[in-house]
């Protein structure tokens, strides 16, 4: 199949490039603030930042409420856009109030009064994000990812700068919280400046019901996903302690930033594309296989690479006191790789108007995760066991998700295996040879381990693809070049 025959392939790649650039150009500053916090705070203090991250993740997902996804899915209707704006404003204040009221219960759950103030402060993220939320959705719906670069970059830069500055001023964990709120406000203001649409005073109850009817399924999925994504951190903080939560939070930061966030960015691009071609079965099938192939081509080496060089990475960036984070980071890196293999399936379900499938699969994940986390946290009482428990459940859910996607798209499981096999095979070979090369380097030479591991890993991964999958690699370079150079 030629490159040109793939539906919207250049649009997809160009969208990913702009989204990736806007996110990671500023995310680098946020990561620098994490390094500073890790060196300024104790493990116990950093655990408070872990409480904040749990709440931040919850706010980010719940602030969507499915209205934006519904607006993308529904046909173009200016009145629906006006209704969606006022609906999102209304819902944001409802969620702000509820979050403020339940904050004391969150503090009681963690048995730490500091969690109360953190939760109430982050509740302001709801109304701040709702101001520019629909403007952001309009850019995504029209695939204007180049213009979306500006507010995304503004958010990341503002968040990074203020987090770093406040950390130096001694605000500790609060630097992350204030940075998050300031970044959200800046992004909303910039969105109003660059998007020519402004809401009118129009609200239709009928259109609101249509938006919520589709969006409620997304809310259910998002709520379940947030709960399952954060249940391990919540239970670690409650039963093992703030110090363990701090280690676990820090260990997840690198694989989350490189792999999980990349998955989420790709999802933002491909869902509008899938929604546009949802009535063309062949195009949707090709689009799914195409996006899965090139998504895993990037996420697999990143995740496996972090797992292999976790030791020098942690010791150099965060310091000797975070040595316990190394085995946890290795497990969570493998977890992110497994998740990336199936990440596109959820967008197919939503584009086909079947988001309830995601709900059922997520419920099944919860059923499997409950005894796994009980064993790891209550019985073993070790965060390393939590990480590998995540891997175990992710493997089962990934296989199930791939079978469902194959059946819905009327393709064989073998077709899906063919598109992910090159990256997985090259990634495993990379892990083997990097580990062997690290054995020859003294443990005291951390910089050499890190730099050497990255170089050897890159050469082995690209070299193995060049030898065994040259057409795939050349095809990827062609698509990338055409996406960047019009």
Secondary structure, DSSP 8 states (H G I E B T S, - for coil): --TTTSTTHHHHHHHHHHHHHHHHHHHHHHHHHHHHHHHHS-HHHHHHHHHHHHHHHHHHHHTTTTHHHHHHHS---HHHHHHHHHHHHHHHHHHHHHHHHHHHHHHHHHT-THHHHHHHHHTHHHHHHHHHHHHHHHHHHTT-HHHHHHHHHHHHHHHHHHHHHHHHTT-TTHHHHHHHHHHHHHHHHHHHHH------S---HHHHHHHHHHHHHHHHHHHHHHHHHHHHHHHIIIII-HHHHHHHHHHHHHHIIIIIHHHHHHHHHHHHHHHHTTT-HHHHHHHHHHHHHHHHHHHHHHHHHHHHTHHHHHHHHT-GGGTTHHHHHHHHHHHHHHHHTTHHHHHHHHHTT-THHHHHHHHHHHHHHHHHHIIIIIII--HHHHHHHHHHHHHHHHHHHHHHHHHHHT--HHHHHHHHHHHHHHHHHHHHHHHHHHHTS-TT-HHHHHHHHHHHHHHHHHHHHHHH-HHHHHHHHHHHHHHH--
